[in-house]
Amino acid sequence: MDHEDKQKRTLGQRAFDNIWFLLIIGMAFPGIFYLGWGLLEIFVFNNTQLKDYLAQSNQQYLLPGK
């Protein structure tokens, strides 16, 4: 009967029963997502400095030690 139960399980059931698969997916997905977001931010988004950004919005900032 145990052999019959293994044959009846679908691919999704077998994947979610495998704790190592879930661990790898649980660590890889956020890592890939944040790596992709970081690369997108570096290469695509506008890289303005904080002082330039604040100057555009008529704000000031104080440097530590000044």
Backbone torsions as a table, in degrees:
resi	resn	phi	psi	omega
1	MET	NA	-31.5	178.5
2	ASP	-64.7	-37.7	178.5
3	HIS	-65.4	-37.8	178.9
4	GLU	-67.3	-35.7	179.3
5	ASP	-65.9	-37.3	179.7
6	LYS	-67.3	-34.4	179.9
7	GLN	-74.2	-27.6	-177.0
8	LYS	-81.0	-17.4	-178.2
9	ARG	-73.4	138.3	179.8
10	THR	-83.1	174.3	179.6
11	LEU	-62.2	-41.0	178.7
12	GLY	-62.8	-41.0	178.7
13	GLN	-65.2	-41.6	179.0
14	ARG	-66.7	-37.1	179.9
15	ALA	-66.7	-43.8	-178.3
16	PHE	-76.5	-13.7	174.0
17	ASP	-85.5	-15.5	-178.2
18	ASN	-89.6	107.6	-175.3
19	ILE	-67.0	-31.6	-179.7
20	TRP	-71.4	-37.4	175.6
21	PHE	-62.8	-43.7	179.0
22	LEU	-65.1	-37.5	178.1
23	LEU	-64.6	-45.0	-179.2
24	ILE	-65.0	-44.7	178.8
25	ILE	-65.0	-40.5	-179.3
26	GLY	-65.7	-26.3	178.4
27	MET	-95.9	-31.7	-176.7
28	ALA	-75.9	-40.8	-176.5
29	PHE	-61.3	-51.4	177.3
30	PRO	-63.7	-36.9	179.5
31	GLY	-62.7	-44.9	179.2
32	ILE	-67.9	-39.9	-179.9
33	PHE	-62.5	-48.9	-178.1
34	TYR	-70.6	-33.8	175.4
35	LEU	-64.3	-45.5	178.0
36	GLY	-63.2	-41.6	178.9
37	TRP	-64.8	-40.6	179.1
38	GLY	-64.4	-43.5	177.7
39	LEU	-65.4	-39.1	177.2
40	LEU	-62.7	-42.4	-179.9
41	GLU	-66.6	-38.1	-179.5
42	ILE	-69.2	-46.3	-170.8
43	PHE	-93.8	-21.9	-172.9
44	VAL	-110.5	-47.2	-175.1
45	PHE	-71.1	157.2	-178.3
46	ASN	-70.6	124.2	-178.5
47	ASN	-96.6	76.4	176.1
48	THR	-93.5	150.9	177.7
49	GLN	-79.6	160.6	-177.1
50	LEU	-61.2	-41.6	-178.1
51	LYS	-65.4	-35.9	177.2
52	ASP	-68.1	-40.7	179.0
53	TYR	-63.7	-44.6	-179.5
54	LEU	-69.8	-33.6	178.4
55	ALA	-65.1	-35.6	178.6
56	GLN	-67.1	-30.0	-178.3
57	SER	-101.4	15.7	177.4
58	ASN	57.7	41.7	177.1
59	GLN	-117.0	165.4	177.7
60	GLN	-124.5	158.3	173.7
61	TYR	-137.9	150.8	-179.1
62	LEU	-107.3	130.9	176.2
63	LEU	-79.0	142.8	177.0
64	PRO	-62.4	135.9	178.0
65	GLY	89.6	2.2	179.4
66	LYS	-116.4	NA	NA
